[in-house]
Amino acid sequence: MLGVTAGSMFGARGAKADGKVFACLVDGAMSFKLGAESSAHARALALSGAELWDPSGMHRPFKDWVAVPFEHSDEWGHLAEAALHRLRQKL
C-alpha cells in the first residue's frame, strides 16, 4: 500500500501511515483500527473468533479496533485497506 511503513504499537509489529498505526499483528491475530461506527468494523466483528482488541489483557478493549484471527487471514488485506482509508479520511 502506498505510503505504508512498518511500525509498532504496544510492542506488536504493525503497519502505519502518516505516523499512525492502523493495523498490528498480535498472538496470531491481526488487529485493525476500523472505527466503531463503520460498516467494516461490524463486518470484522461478525467473523467467527473476531473480537474487540484488548492489548492490555485487562478487559479494557479498544472500541475502534477489531482483532481478526488467522483463520480469516484472507480478509486481512481488505480490512487493512479499510483501516488505512479511515485513517486518511481523519487527516
C-alpha positions in Angstrom: 0.0 0.0 0.0 1.3 3.4 -0.9 2.8 5.3 1.9 2.6 2.5 4.4 5.6 1.6 6.6 6.4 -0.9 9.4 5.7 0.3 12.9 4.9 -0.9 16.3 2.2 -0.5 19.0 2.4 -1.9 22.5 5.4 -4.0 21.2 3.4 -5.5 18.4 4.5 -5.3 14.8 2.2 -3.2 12.7 1.6 -1.1 9.7 1.5 2.7 9.9 0.8 5.6 7.6 1.2 9.3 8.4 2.9 8.4 11.7 -0.2 6.4 13.0 -0.6 2.7 13.4 -3.7 1.3 11.8 -3.0 -2.5 12.0 -0.9 -4.8 14.1 -0.2 -8.5 14.5 -0.7 -9.9 18.0 -0.8 -13.5 19.0 -1.8 -14.9 15.6 -4.5 -12.3 15.0 -4.3 -9.1 13.1 -5.9 -6.1 14.7 -7.3 -3.2 12.7 -8.4 0.3 13.7 -11.7 0.4 11.7 -13.8 2.8 13.8 -16.6 1.6 15.9 -19.2 3.3 13.8 -18.1 1.8 10.5 -19.6 -1.0 8.4 -16.1 -2.5 8.1 -15.9 -2.7 11.9 -19.3 -4.5 12.0 -18.3 -6.9 9.2 -15.0 -7.7 11.0 -16.7 -8.4 14.3 -19.2 -10.8 12.6 -16.3 -13.1 11.7 -16.1 -16.1 14.0 -13.5 -15.6 16.7 -13.1 -11.8 16.0 -13.4 -9.5 19.0 -12.6 -6.0 20.1 -8.8 -5.8 20.7 -7.7 -5.7 24.3 -4.0 -5.0 24.2 -3.6 -4.9 27.9 -5.5 -8.2 28.5 -7.3 -6.4 31.4 -10.8 -6.3 29.9 -10.4 -2.8 28.6 -10.8 -3.3 24.8 -10.3 -0.5 22.3 -13.7 0.2 20.8 -12.4 1.2 17.4 -10.1 -1.9 17.0 -11.0 -5.4 16.0 -8.7 -8.4 16.3 -9.3 -10.9 13.5 -7.9 -14.4 13.9 -5.6 -16.1 11.4 -8.3 -18.3 10.2 -9.7 -15.2 8.4 -6.4 -14.0 7.0 -7.9 -13.9 3.6 -9.9 -10.9 4.9 -6.8 -9.1 6.3 -6.0 -7.2 3.1 -9.5 -5.8 2.7 -9.6 -4.8 6.4 -6.2 -3.2 6.2 -7.4 -1.1 3.2 -10.5 -0.1 5.2 -8.4 0.9 8.2 -6.0 2.9 6.1 -8.9 4.6 4.3 -10.4 5.6 7.6 -7.1 6.9 8.9 -6.6 9.1 5.8 -10.2 10.3 6.0 -9.5 11.6 9.5 -6.5 13.7 8.4 
